[in-house]
């Protein structure tokens, strides 16, 4: 197993999550998503940012799944557990974001989304920082 590829995936995930955070904050502050046509992105100001946020979110989930697959192949139980927790948190953040955007902009959904994001970001950042220390000794 190529541990360098695992590190690259972690770095990419941290970058994708930062982009997701930046887009999410910008949308939350400056975009009013219409409840009747949220997927008609060209019909409202900021729709292209919302679309970019959704596409980036799909990449975040895909990379989180790849990181989990790599961590299982590395046969390191602690890394696999962290990867599983982070993937679950990324999915929860995505689900809370969809509920927030589509059902009524409830601040509780926004808080849950942000908290899940922060926990996942912290896990991936810590895993990236500790990647060399996690490498099995030969």
N, CA, C and O atoms as a MOPAC input file, in Angstrom:
PM7 MOZYME 1SCF
protein

 N      0.84400 1    -1.18400 1     0.00000 1
 C      0.00000 1     0.00000 1     0.00000 1
 C      0.88500 1     1.24100 1     0.00000 1
 O      1.84100 1     1.34200 1     0.76900 1
 N      0.55600 1     2.15300 1    -0.85200 1
 C      1.31200 1     3.39000 1    -0.98300 1
 C      0.83300 1     4.40800 1     0.04900 1
 O     -0.22800 1     5.01400 1    -0.10800 1
 N      1.61600 1     4.58800 1     1.09600 1
 C      1.24400 1     5.51300 1     2.16000 1
 C      1.25900 1     6.95500 1     1.67400 1
 O      0.52500 1     7.79200 1     2.19900 1
 N      2.08900 1     7.25600 1     0.67400 1
 C      2.15400 1     8.61200 1     0.12000 1
 C      0.81200 1     8.99500 1    -0.51500 1
 O      0.37400 1    10.14000 1    -0.39400 1
 N      0.16700 1     8.05200 1    -1.18200 1
 C     -1.15200 1     8.31300 1    -1.77200 1
 C     -2.17400 1     8.64200 1    -0.68400 1
 O     -3.03800 1     9.49900 1    -0.87400 1
 N     -2.07100 1     7.95800 1     0.45600 1
 C     -2.94900 1     8.23500 1     1.59000 1
 C     -2.74400 1     9.66500 1     2.08500 1
 O     -3.71100 1    10.37100 1     2.37200 1
 N     -1.49100 1    10.08800 1     2.18400 1
 C     -1.19600 1    11.46100 1     2.60900 1
 C     -1.73900 1    12.48700 1     1.61100 1
 O     -2.25100 1    13.53400 1     2.00800 1
 N     -1.62600 1    12.18600 1     0.33700 1
 C     -2.13900 1    13.09600 1    -0.69600 1
 C     -3.65700 1    13.20300 1    -0.59400 1
 O     -4.21200 1    14.29500 1    -0.71500 1
 N     -4.32700 1    12.07900 1    -0.37500 1
 C     -5.77900 1    12.10600 1    -0.18600 1
 C     -6.17100 1    12.94700 1     1.02100 1
 O     -7.12900 1    13.71800 1     0.96300 1
 N     -5.43300 1    12.79800 1     2.10900 1
 C     -5.71400 1    13.60700 1     3.30100 1
 C     -5.53300 1    15.09600 1     3.02000 1
 O     -6.36400 1    15.91300 1     3.41900 1
 N     -4.45300 1    15.44400 1     2.33900 1
 C     -4.19900 1    16.84500 1     2.00900 1
 C     -5.30300 1    17.39700 1     1.10700 1
 O     -5.78000 1    18.51400 1     1.31100 1
 N     -5.69900 1    16.61600 1     0.11800 1
 C     -6.76400 1    17.04800 1    -0.78700 1
 C     -8.07800 1    17.23000 1    -0.03500 1
 O     -8.81800 1    18.17700 1    -0.30200 1
 N     -8.37000 1    16.33900 1     0.89600 1
 C     -9.60200 1    16.44000 1     1.67700 1
 C     -9.59600 1    17.69300 1     2.54800 1
 O    -10.61600 1    18.37200 1     2.66000 1
 N     -8.48200 1    17.99800 1     3.15200 1
 C     -8.38300 1    19.21900 1     3.97000 1
 C     -8.62800 1    20.44900 1     3.10500 1
 O     -9.33300 1    21.36700 1     3.52300 1
 N     -8.06100 1    20.47900 1     1.91700 1
 C     -8.25700 1    21.61400 1     1.00300 1
 C     -9.71900 1    21.69000 1     0.56300 1
 O    -10.31200 1    22.76900 1     0.57700 1
 N    -10.30800 1    20.55300 1     0.17300 1
 C    -11.70900 1    20.53300 1    -0.23700 1
 C    -12.63000 1    20.98800 1     0.88700 1
 O    -13.59400 1    21.71700 1     0.64900 1
 N    -12.33600 1    20.56300 1     2.10200 1
 C    -13.15700 1    20.98100 1     3.23800 1
 C    -13.02100 1    22.48000 1     3.50400 1
 O    -14.00000 1    23.13500 1     3.86300 1
 N    -11.82600 1    23.02400 1     3.33300 1
 C    -11.66600 1    24.46800 1     3.51500 1
 C    -12.46700 1    25.22900 1     2.45500 1
 O    -13.11600 1    26.22800 1     2.76600 1
 N    -12.42400 1    24.76200 1     1.21600 1
 C    -13.20900 1    25.38000 1     0.15300 1
 C    -14.70000 1    25.27700 1     0.47300 1
 O    -15.45200 1    26.23000 1     0.26600 1
 N    -15.11800 1    24.12400 1     0.97600 1
 C    -16.51700 1    23.91900 1     1.34300 1
 C    -16.93000 1    24.89400 1     2.44600 1
 O    -18.02500 1    25.45500 1     2.40600 1
 N    -16.06200 1    25.09100 1     3.41400 1
 C    -16.33200 1    26.04200 1     4.48900 1
 C    -16.48100 1    27.45600 1     3.93300 1
 O    -17.43600 1    28.16000 1     4.26100 1
 N    -15.54200 1    27.86400 1     3.09800 1
 C    -15.56000 1    29.20900 1     2.53100 1
 C    -16.83700 1    29.43600 1     1.71800 1
 O    -17.49900 1    30.46200 1     1.87300 1
 N    -17.18200 1    28.47700 1     0.85300 1
 C    -18.40800 1    28.60100 1     0.06500 1
 C    -19.64100 1    28.61800 1     0.96300 1
 O    -20.55700 1    29.41000 1     0.74600 1
 N    -19.66600 1    27.75400 1     1.96100 1
 C    -20.81700 1    27.67900 1     2.85900 1
 C    -21.03900 1    28.95600 1     3.63200 1
 O    -22.17700 1    29.40600 1     3.77200 1
 N    -19.97600 1    29.54700 1     4.13500 1
 C    -20.11000 1    30.80900 1     4.86600 1
 C    -20.58700 1    31.91400 1     3.93200 1
 O    -21.46600 1    32.69600 1     4.29600 1
 N    -20.01700 1    31.98500 1     2.73100 1
 C    -20.42800 1    33.00900 1     1.76500 1
 C    -21.90600 1    32.85100 1     1.40200 1
 O    -22.63300 1    33.84000 1     1.30100 1
 N    -22.34000 1    31.62500 1     1.20900 1
 C    -23.74700 1    31.37200 1     0.87500 1
 C    -24.64300 1    31.74500 1     2.04900 1
 O    -25.67400 1    32.39400 1     1.87300 1
 N    -24.24600 1    31.33300 1     3.23500 1
 C    -25.04800 1    31.60700 1     4.42200 1
 C    -25.20300 1    33.11000 1     4.65700 1
 O    -26.26200 1    33.56800 1     5.08700 1
 N    -24.15200 1    33.86900 1     4.37700 1
 C    -24.19400 1    35.31100 1     4.62400 1
 C    -24.84400 1    36.10800 1     3.49900 1
 O    -25.53100 1    37.09600 1     3.75900 1
 N    -24.63500 1    35.68800 1     2.25200 1
 C    -24.98400 1    36.55700 1     1.13500 1
 C    -26.02000 1    36.01400 1     0.15600 1
 O    -26.41200 1    36.73200 1    -0.76400 1
 N    -26.47400 1    34.78600 1     0.31600 1
 C    -27.39500 1    34.20000 1    -0.65000 1
 C    -28.70400 1    33.82700 1     0.04100 1
 O    -28.70600 1    33.23500 1     1.12100 1
 N    -29.79100 1    34.17800 1    -0.58700 1
 C    -31.11600 1    33.74700 1    -0.13000 1
 C    -31.59600 1    32.66100 1    -1.08800 1
 O    -31.95900 1    32.93700 1    -2.23100 1
 N    -31.59100 1    31.43700 1    -0.60600 1
 C    -31.99800 1    30.30400 1    -1.43500 1
 C    -33.52800 1    30.23500 1    -1.41600 1
 O    -34.13000 1    30.11700 1    -0.34900 1
 N    -34.15300 1    30.30600 1    -2.58300 1
 C    -35.62300 1    30.23600 1    -2.61100 1
 C    -36.10600 1    28.83400 1    -2.26300 1
 O    -35.54800 1    27.84100 1    -2.73100 1
 N    -37.14300 1    28.76100 1    -1.44000 1
 C    -37.65700 1    27.46400 1    -1.02300 1
 C    -38.39100 1    26.74800 1    -2.14300 1
 O    -38.43900 1    25.51800 1    -2.15700 1
 N    -38.96700 1    27.49500 1    -3.09000 1
 C    -39.75900 1    26.87300 1    -4.14600 1
 C    -38.92500 1    26.33400 1    -5.29700 1
 O    -39.32900 1    25.36700 1    -5.94300 1
 N    -37.76700 1    26.93800 1    -5.57200 1
 C    -36.93800 1    26.47800 1    -6.69900 1
 C    -35.44800 1    26.54600 1    -6.36400 1
 O    -34.69700 1    27.26600 1    -7.02200 1
 N    -35.01900 1    25.80100 1    -5.34400 1
 C    -33.61400 1    25.89900 1    -4.93300 1
 C    -32.63000 1    25.32000 1    -5.95300 1
 O    -31.45000 1    25.67100 1    -5.94200 1
 N    -33.11500 1    24.42700 1    -6.84200 1
 C    -32.21600 1    23.80300 1    -7.81700 1
 C    -32.19600 1    24.50800 1    -9.16600 1
 O    -31.50300 1    24.07000 1   -10.08400 1
 N    -32.93900 1    25.57700 1    -9.29100 1
 C    -32.88500 1    26.40600 1   -10.49300 1
 C    -31.83400 1    27.48900 1   -10.22500 1
 O    -32.15700 1    28.64800 1    -9.96200 1
 N    -30.57400 1    27.07200 1   -10.30100 1
 C    -29.45600 1    27.89300 1    -9.84300 1
 C    -29.31400 1    29.21300 1   -10.59100 1
 O    -28.78100 1    30.17800 1   -10.04400 1
 N    -29.78000 1    29.26500 1   -11.82300 1
 C    -29.66100 1    30.51400 1   -12.58900 1
 C    -30.78200 1    31.49600 1   -12.27800 1
 O    -30.77100 1    32.62200 1   -12.77500 1
 N    -31.75400 1    31.08300 1   -11.46100 1
 C    -32.90300 1    31.94500 1   -11.19200 1
 C    -32.71500 1    32.88000 1    -9.99400 1
 O    -33.56200 1    33.73800 1    -9.74700 1
 N    -31.62100 1    32.72600 1    -9.25200 1
 C    -31.42500 1    33.60300 1    -8.09800 1
 C    -29.95700 1    33.97000 1    -7.95300 1
 O    -29.06000 1    33.23500 1    -8.36600 1
 N    -29.74900 1    35.11600 1    -7.36000 1
 C    -28.39200 1    35.61300 1    -7.14400 1
 C    -27.65400 1    34.68900 1    -6.17500 1
 O    -28.14700 1    34.39700 1    -5.08600 1
 N    -26.49600 1    34.24300 1    -6.57400 1
 C    -25.71800 1    33.32600 1    -5.73800 1
 C    -25.96300 1    31.86800 1    -6.06900 1
 O    -25.39700 1    30.98700 1    -5.42000 1
 N    -26.79100 1    31.59300 1    -7.06300 1
 C    -27.08900 1    30.20600 1    -7.42900 1
 C    -25.86500 1    29.43900 1    -7.89500 1
 O    -25.73800 1    28.24500 1    -7.62500 1
 N    -24.96400 1    30.11900 1    -8.59300 1
 C    -23.75300 1    29.43400 1    -9.05900 1
 C    -22.86100 1    29.03300 1    -7.88400 1
 O    -22.20000 1    27.99600 1    -7.93100 1
 N    -22.84200 1    29.84900 1    -6.83700 1
 C    -22.07800 1    29.49100 1    -5.63500 1
 C    -22.70000 1    28.28800 1    -4.93700 1
 O    -21.99200 1    27.42200 1    -4.42300 1
 N    -24.03400 1    28.24200 1    -4.92400 1
 C    -24.72300 1    27.09800 1    -4.31700 1
 C    -24.40000 1    25.82700 1    -5.10600 1
 O    -24.13000 1    24.77900 1    -4.52000 1
 N    -24.42900 1    25.92500 1    -6.42500 1
 C    -24.08200 1    24.77100 1    -7.26900 1
 C    -22.63500 1    24.33200 1    -7.01500 1
 O    -22.36300 1    23.13700 1    -6.89800 1
 N    -21.70500 1    25.29200 1    -6.93100 1
 C    -20.30100 1    24.96500 1    -6.63700 1
 C    -20.18000 1    24.28900 1    -5.27100 1
 O    -19.38700 1    23.36300 1    -5.10000 1
 N    -20.96600 1    24.75400 1    -4.30600 1
 C    -20.96300 1    24.17400 1    -2.95400 1
 C    -21.43100 1    22.72100 1    -3.00400 1
 O    -20.85800 1    21.86000 1    -2.33600 1
 N    -22.46200 1    22.44800 1    -3.78900 1
 C    -22.98700 1    21.08500 1    -3.92100 1
 C    -21.96100 1    20.18600 1    -4.60000 1
 O    -21.70300 1    19.07700 1    -4.13400 1
 N    -21.37700 1    20.65400 1    -5.69200 1
 C    -20.38100 1    19.85100 1    -6.42200 1
 C    -19.16200 1    19.57900 1    -5.54600 1
 O    -18.66500 1    18.45400 1    -5.50200 1
 N    -18.68200 1    20.60200 1    -4.85300 1
 C    -17.54100 1    20.41000 1    -3.95000 1
 C    -17.90100 1    19.42800 1    -2.83200 1
 O    -17.06800 1    18.61700 1    -2.42700 1
 N    -19.13500 1    19.50000 1    -2.33700 1
 C    -19.58300 1    18.56500 1    -1.30100 1
 C    -19.55000 1    17.12400 1    -1.77300 1
 O    -19.22000 1    16.22000 1    -1.00500 1
 N    -19.89400 1    16.91000 1    -3.04100 1
 C    -19.82700 1    15.55700 1    -3.61100 1
 C    -18.37500 1    15.07900 1    -3.63100 1
 O    -18.09100 1    13.92400 1    -3.31500 1
 N    -17.46200 1    15.97400 1    -4.00400 1
 C    -16.04000 1    15.61800 1    -3.97700 1
 C    -15.56400 1    15.32900 1    -2.54700 1
 O    -14.77900 1    14.40600 1    -2.33000 1
 N    -16.03400 1    16.10800 1    -1.58500 1
 C    -15.65500 1    15.88500 1    -0.18100 1
 C    -16.08200 1    14.48700 1     0.25700 1
 O    -15.30200 1    13.76700 1     0.88200 1
 N    -17.31300 1    14.10100 1    -0.06800 1
 C    -17.80600 1    12.77100 1     0.31300 1
 C    -17.01000 1    11.67400 1    -0.40400 1
 O    -16.64600 1    10.66800 1     0.20500 1
 N    -16.74400 1    11.87500 1    -1.69300 1
 C    -15.98800 1    10.87500 1    -2.45600 1
 C    -14.58000 1    10.69500 1    -1.88800 1
 O    -14.11300 1     9.56700 1    -1.73300 1
 N    -13.90700 1    11.79800 1    -1.58100 1
 C    -12.56300 1    11.69600 1    -1.01600 1
 C    -12.60300 1    11.07000 1     0.37500 1
 O    -11.69900 1    10.31600 1     0.73400 1
 N    -13.62900 1    11.36900 1     1.15700 1
 C    -13.76200 1    10.76100 1     2.48600 1
 C    -13.91700 1     9.25000 1     2.35800 1
 O    -13.35700 1     8.49600 1     3.15400 1
 N    -14.67300 1     8.80900 1     1.36400 1
 C    -14.83200 1     7.36300 1     1.13400 1
 C    -13.51300 1     6.73600 1     0.68100 1
 O    -13.16300 1     5.64300 1     1.12500 1
 N    -12.78200 1     7.42100 1    -0.19500 1
 C    -11.47000 1     6.91000 1    -0.62800 1
 C    -10.49300 1     6.82100 1     0.54900 1
 O     -9.73400 1     5.85900 1     0.66400 1
 N    -10.52200 1     7.81400 1     1.40400 1
 C     -9.64100 1     7.79700 1     2.57900 1
 C     -9.98200 1     6.60500 1     3.46500 1
 O     -9.08500 1     5.95300 1     4.00000 1
 N    -11.26200 1     6.31800 1     3.62200 1
 C    -11.66100 1     5.15900 1     4.42500 1
 C    -11.16300 1     3.86700 1     3.78200 1
 O    -10.65200 1     2.98800 1     4.47600 1
 N    -11.30700 1     3.74600 1     2.46900 1
 C    -10.82600 1     2.54200 1     1.77100 1
 C     -9.31500 1     2.38600 1     1.96600 1
 O     -8.83800 1     1.29700 1     2.28400 1
 N     -8.57300 1     3.46600 1     1.77800 1
 C     -7.11300 1     3.40800 1     1.97100 1
 C     -6.76300 1     3.06300 1     3.41300 1
 O     -5.84300 1     2.28300 1     3.65600 1
 N     -7.49200 1     3.64000 1     4.37700 1
 C     -7.16400 1     3.36900 1     5.77900 1
 C     -7.42900 1     1.91000 1     6.13400 1
 O     -6.70100 1     1.33000 1     6.94000 1
 N     -8.44400 1     1.31900 1     5.55300 1
 C     -8.71800 1    -0.10800 1     5.79200 1
 C     -7.60300 1    -0.95600 1     5.17900 1
 O     -7.15800 1    -1.93400 1     5.77900 1
 N     -7.15600 1    -0.57500 1     3.98500 1
 C     -6.06800 1    -1.31400 1     3.33100 1
 C     -4.75000 1    -1.18700 1     4.07900 1
 O     -3.90300 1    -2.07700 1     4.00500 1
 N     -4.57100 1    -0.07700 1     4.80500 1
 C     -3.35400 1     0.09900 1     5.59700 1
 C     -3.33800 1    -0.81100 1     6.83000 1
 O     -2.29700 1    -1.00900 1     7.45700 1
 N     -4.51000 1    -1.35700 1     7.16300 1
 C     -4.65900 1    -2.27400 1     8.29700 1
 C     -4.21800 1    -1.63300 1     9.60800 1
 O     -3.54300 1    -2.24600 1    10.43600 1
 N     -4.62700 1    -0.37500 1     9.76200 1
 C     -4.36000 1     0.34900 1    11.00300 1
 C     -5.71600 1     0.68400 1    11.62000 1
 O     -6.43200 1     1.55200 1    11.12000 1
 N     -6.06500 1     0.00400 1    12.69300 1
 C     -7.40400 1     0.10300 1    13.27000 1
 C     -7.73500 1     1.52300 1    13.69700 1
 O     -8.84600 1     1.99100 1    13.45000 1
 N     -6.80900 1     2.21200 1    14.32400 1
 C     -7.06100 1     3.57800 1    14.79100 1
 C     -7.34200 1     4.50900 1    13.62100 1
 O     -8.26100 1     5.32500 1    13.68800 1
 N     -6.57000 1     4.39800 1    12.55900 1
 C     -6.75000 1     5.23400 1    11.37100 1
 C     -8.08800 1     4.91400 1    10.70400 1
 O     -8.78900 1     5.81600 1    10.24500 1
 N     -8.43400 1     3.64500 1    10.65200 1
 C     -9.71900 1     3.24100 1    10.07800 1
 C    -10.88400 1     3.79800 1    10.89700 1
 O    -11.88400 1     4.25000 1    10.34000 1
 N    -10.74700 1     3.76100 1    12.21200 1
 C    -11.80500 1     4.29800 1    13.08000 1
 C    -11.96000 1     5.80500 1    12.87600 1
 O    -13.07800 1     6.31100 1    12.78500 1
 N    -10.83900 1     6.51500 1    12.80500 1
 C    -10.90600 1     7.96400 1    12.56500 1
 C    -11.50700 1     8.26300 1    11.19400 1
 O    -12.31200 1     9.18400 1    11.05700 1
 N    -11.12500 1     7.50000 1    10.19500 1
 C    -11.65300 1     7.69900 1     8.84300 1
 C    -13.15000 1     7.43300 1     8.78500 1
 O    -13.88900 1     8.14800 1     8.10800 1
 N    -13.59000 1     6.40900 1     9.49300 1
 C    -15.02100 1     6.10100 1     9.54500 1
 C    -15.78800 1     7.21800 1    10.22000 1
 O    -16.82800 1     7.65200 1     9.72500 1
 N    -15.27800 1     7.68600 1    11.35000 1
 C    -15.93900 1     8.78200 1    12.06500 1
 C    -16.00900 1    10.03700 1    11.19200 1
 O    -17.04200 1    10.70600 1    11.14600 1
 N    -14.92100 1    10.35200 1    10.50900 1
 C    -14.88900 1    11.54400 1     9.66000 1
 C    -15.86700 1    11.40800 1     8.49300 1
 O    -16.54800 1    12.37400 1     8.14700 1
 N    -15.94700 1    10.23400 1     7.88800 1
 C    -16.89600 1    10.02300 1     6.78600 1
 C    -18.33100 1    10.20300 1     7.27900 1
 O    -19.14200 1    10.84300 1     6.60900 1
 N    -18.64100 1     9.64800 1     8.43700 1
 C    -19.98400 1     9.80400 1     8.99800 1
 C    -20.27600 1    11.28700 1     9.24400 1
 O    -21.37000 1    11.76200 1     8.93600 1
 N    -19.31800 1    12.01000 1     9.79000 1
 C    -19.50800 1    13.43900 1    10.05500 1
 C    -19.70200 1    14.23800 1     8.76900 1
 O    -20.50900 1    15.16600 1     8.73400 1
 N    -18.97400 1    13.88700 1     7.72200 1
 C    -19.12500 1    14.56300 1     6.43100 1
 C    -20.52600 1    14.30700 1     5.87000 1
 O    -21.15600 1    15.21600 1     5.33000 1
 N    -21.00500 1    13.08200 1     5.99700 1
 C    -22.34900 1    12.75500 1     5.51200 1
 C    -23.41000 1    13.47700 1     6.33100 1
 O    -24.38500 1    13.98500 1     5.77700 1
 N    -23.22500 1    13.52500 1     7.64500 1
 C    -24.17200 1    14.24800 1     8.50700 1
 C    -24.18500 1    15.73500 1     8.15100 1
 O    -25.25500 1    16.33900 1     8.06900 1
 N    -23.01800 1    16.32500 1     7.94100 1
 C    -22.95400 1    17.73500 1     7.56800 1
 C    -23.67700 1    17.97900 1     6.24700 1
 O    -24.39500 1    18.96900 1     6.10100 1
 N    -23.48900 1    17.08000 1     5.28800 1
 C    -24.16800 1    17.21300 1     3.99700 1
 C    -25.67900 1    17.10800 1     4.15300 1
 O    -26.42800 1    17.89700 1     3.57600 1
 N    -26.11300 1    16.14700 1     4.92100 1
 C    -27.55100 1    15.95700 1     5.13800 1
 C    -28.15600 1    17.16200 1     5.84400 1
 O    -29.23000 1    17.63000 1     5.46600 1
 N    -27.47800 1    17.66100 1     6.86100 1
 C    -27.98200 1    18.84200 1     7.57800 1
 C    -28.01100 1    20.06000 1     6.65200 1
 O    -28.90700 1    20.89800 1     6.75200 1
 N    -27.04000 1    20.15300 1     5.76300 1
 C    -27.02200 1    21.25300 1     4.80000 1
 C    -28.19500 1    21.18000 1     3.84600 1
 O    -28.81200 1    22.19900 1     3.53600 1
 N    -28.50900 1    19.97500 1     3.37500 1
 C    -29.66600 1    19.82400 1     2.49100 1
 C    -30.95400 1    20.19500 1     3.21800 1
 O    -31.80500 1    20.89100 1     2.66200 1
 N    -31.09800 1    19.73300 1     4.45800 1
 C    -32.29100 1    20.05800 1     5.23000 1
 C    -32.36800 1    21.57300 1     5.44700 1
 O    -33.43400 1    22.17300 1     5.30800 1
 N    -31.24100 1    22.17900 1     5.78400 1
 C    -31.20200 1    23.63300 1     5.99500 1
 C    -31.64600 1    24.38400 1     4.74600 1
 O    -32.45000 1    25.31100 1     4.83700 1
 N    -31.13800 1    24.00100 1     3.59800 1
 C    -31.42600 1    24.71800 1     2.35400 1
 C    -32.83100 1    24.45000 1     1.82900 1
 O    -33.45800 1    25.33900 1     1.25400 1
 N    -33.32700 1    23.23800 1     2.02200 1
 C    -34.57000 1    22.84400 1     1.36200 1
 C    -35.81800 1    22.95200 1     2.22600 1
 O    -36.92700 1    23.01100 1     1.69600 1
 N    -35.66300 1    22.98000 1     3.53900 1
 C    -36.84900 1    22.89600 1     4.39000 1
 C    -37.11100 1    24.16600 1     5.19600 1
 O    -38.15000 1    24.24400 1     5.85200 1
 N    -36.26300 1    25.12300 1     5.18300 1
 C    -36.67600 1    26.33300 1     5.86400 1
 C    -35.62300 1    27.12500 1     6.58500 1
 O    -35.97000 1    27.99600 1     7.38300 1
 N    -34.37800 1    26.87800 1     6.35400 1
 C    -33.30400 1    27.69600 1     6.91300 1
 C    -33.37200 1    27.80800 1     8.43900 1
 O    -33.28200 1    28.90200 1     8.99600 1
 N    -33.53000 1    26.67700 1     9.09500 1
 C    -33.55000 1    26.62700 1    10.55800 1
 C    -32.12000 1    26.71900 1    11.07000 1
 O    -31.24300 1    25.98500 1    10.61300 1
 N    -31.88700 1    27.61800 1    12.01500 1
 C    -30.53700 1    27.82100 1    12.54100 1
 C    -29.97800 1    26.58200 1    13.23100 1
 O    -28.76000 1    26.40600 1    13.28000 1
 N    -30.84000 1    25.72500 1    13.76200 1
 C    -30.37200 1    24.48900 1    14.38500 1
 C    -29.70600 1    23.58900 1    13.35000 1
 O    -28.67200 1    22.98200 1    13.62700 1
 N    -30.29300 1    23.50400 1    12.16400 1
 C    -29.68800 1    22.71600 1    11.08700 1
 C    -28.32900 1    23.28900 1    10.69700 1
 O    -27.38100 1    22.54300 1    10.45100 1
 N    -28.24300 1    24.60400 1    10.64200 1
 C    -26.98300 1    25.26200 1    10.30300 1
 C    -25.92100 1    24.96500 1    11.36500 1
 O    -24.76700 1    24.70000 1    11.02900 1
 N    -26.29700 1    25.00800 1    12.62100 1
 C    -25.36700 1    24.71400 1    13.71000 1
 C    -24.89700 1    23.25900 1    13.65300 1
 O    -23.71100 1    22.97900 1    13.83100 1
 N    -25.82500 1    22.33700 1    13.40700 1
 C    -25.45400 1    20.92500 1    13.30900 1
 C    -24.52400 1    20.69000 1    12.12900 1
 O    -23.57200 1    19.91600 1    12.22800 1
 N    -24.79900 1    21.36100 1    11.00600 1
 C    -23.95200 1    21.25000 1     9.83000 1
 C    -22.54400 1    21.75800 1    10.15800 1
 O    -21.55200 1    21.09800 1     9.84800 1
 N    -22.46900 1    22.91600 1    10.77500 1
 C    -21.17200 1    23.50800 1    11.09600 1
 C    -20.39500 1    22.67300 1    12.10500 1
 O    -19.18200 1    22.51100 1    11.97400 1
 N    -21.07700 1    22.14700 1    13.09900 1
 C    -20.41200 1    21.33000 1    14.12000 1
 C    -19.86800 1    20.03900 1    13.51100 1
 O    -18.74600 1    19.63300 1    13.81400 1
 N    -20.65400 1    19.39900 1    12.65800 1
 C    -20.19400 1    18.18000 1    11.98700 1
 C    -18.99500 1    18.47600 1    11.09500 1
 O    -18.02900 1    17.71300 1    11.05800 1
 N    -19.07100 1    19.59800 1    10.37300 1
 C    -17.95500 1    20.00600 1     9.52500 1
 C    -16.69000 1    20.20600 1    10.36200 1
 O    -15.62700 1    19.69000 1    10.01700 1
 N    -16.80500 1    20.95400 1    11.46100 1
 C    -15.62800 1    21.23900 1    12.29200 1
 C    -15.00300 1    19.96700 1    12.84600 1
 O    -13.77900 1    19.84000 1    12.88900 1
 N    -15.83700 1    19.02900 1    13.26800 1
 C    -15.30900 1    17.77100 1    13.79600 1
 C    -14.58700 1    16.98200 1    12.70100 1
 O    -13.49500 1    16.46000 1    12.92900 1
 N    -15.19300 1    16.89500 1    11.51400 1
 C    -14.55000 1    16.17400 1    10.40300 1
 C    -13.24900 1    16.86300 1     9.99600 1
 O    -12.23400 1    16.19900 1     9.78300 1
 N    -13.27500 1    18.17500 1     9.89000 1
 C    -12.08100 1    18.94000 1     9.50600 1
 C    -10.96100 1    18.71400 1    10.52000 1
 O     -9.80200 1    18.53500 1    10.14400 1
 N    -11.30400 1    18.72300 1    11.78500 1
 C    -10.31700 1    18.49900 1    12.84200 1
 C     -9.70900 1    17.10700 1    12.72800 1
 O     -8.49600 1    16.94400 1    12.85800 1
 N    -10.53600 1    16.11700 1    12.48800 1
 C    -10.03200 1    14.73900 1    12.35300 1
 C     -9.07700 1    14.63500 1    11.17100 1
 O     -7.98200 1    14.08900 1    11.30600 1
 N     -9.48300 1    15.15800 1    10.00600 1
 C     -8.62300 1    15.05600 1     8.82100 1
 C     -7.34200 1    15.86400 1     8.98600 1
 O     -6.27400 1    15.41700 1     8.56600 1
 N     -7.43000 1    17.02900 1     9.58200 1
 C     -6.23300 1    17.84100 1     9.80300 1
 C     -5.27700 1    17.14000 1    10.75800 1
 O     -4.06500 1    17.14400 1    10.54200 1
 N     -5.81800 1    16.53900 1    11.81100 1
 C     -4.97900 1    15.79300 1    12.75900 1
 C     -4.35600 1    14.57600 1    12.09000 1
 O     -3.18200 1    14.27700 1    12.30700 1
 N     -5.14000 1    13.87400 1    11.27700 1
 C     -4.59500 1    12.70400 1    10.56800 1
 C     -3.49200 1    13.12900 1     9.60500 1
 O     -2.48200 1    12.43700 1     9.47700 1
 N     -3.67400 1    14.25500 1     8.93100 1
 C     -2.63600 1    14.74100 1     8.01600 1
 C     -1.37400 1    15.10800 1     8.78300 1
 O     -0.26400 1    14.77800 1     8.36400 1
 N     -1.55300 1    15.79200 1     9.90900 1
 C     -0.41300 1    16.20300 1    10.72500 1
 C      0.33100 1    14.98300 1    11.29000 1
 O      1.56000 1    14.97400 1    11.36400 1
 N     -0.42100 1    13.97400 1    11.68000 1
 C      0.18500 1    12.79200 1    12.30300 1
 C      0.50000 1    11.66800 1    11.31500 1
 O      0.89700 1    10.57600 1    11.72100 1
 N      0.32300 1    11.93600 1    10.01500 1
 C      0.46900 1    10.87100 1     9.01600 1
 C      1.81900 1    10.16200 1     9.09500 1
 O      1.86600 1     8.93200 1     9.08800 1
 N      2.89500 1    10.90100 1     9.17000 1
 C      4.22100 1    10.25600 1     9.24100 1
 C      4.39800 1     9.47400 1    10.52500 1
 O      5.06900 1     8.44200 1    10.52400 1
 N      3.82500 1     9.92600 1    11.60400 1
 C      3.93100 1     9.21200 1    12.88500 1
 C      3.08400 1     7.95000 1    12.89500 1
 O      3.35700 1     7.01900 1    13.65300 1
 N      2.03800 1     7.91800 1    12.03900 1
 C      1.17400 1     6.73200 1    11.98100 1
 C      1.74800 1     5.63600 1    11.12200 1
 O      1.29200 1     4.49500 1    11.17800 1
 N      2.74800 1     5.97100 1    10.32500 1
 C      3.35600 1     5.00200 1     9.41100 1
 C      3.92800 1     3.84000 1    10.22100 1
 O      4.72100 1     4.05100 1    11.13900 1
 N      3.52500 1     2.61300 1     9.88200 1
 C      4.04500 1     1.45600 1    10.61900 1
 C      5.56500 1     1.36700 1    10.50600 1
 O      6.13200 1     1.57200 1     9.43300 1
 N      6.20300 1     1.06300 1    11.60800 1
 C      7.66200 1     0.90600 1    11.62900 1
 C      8.03900 1    -0.43100 1    10.99600 1
 O      7.38300 1    -1.44700 1    11.22800 1
 N      9.08500 1    -0.41700 1    10.20600 1
 C      9.51500 1    -1.65600 1     9.53000 1
 C     10.72300 1    -2.24000 1    10.19200 1
 O     11.22200 1    -3.27900 1     9.75900 1

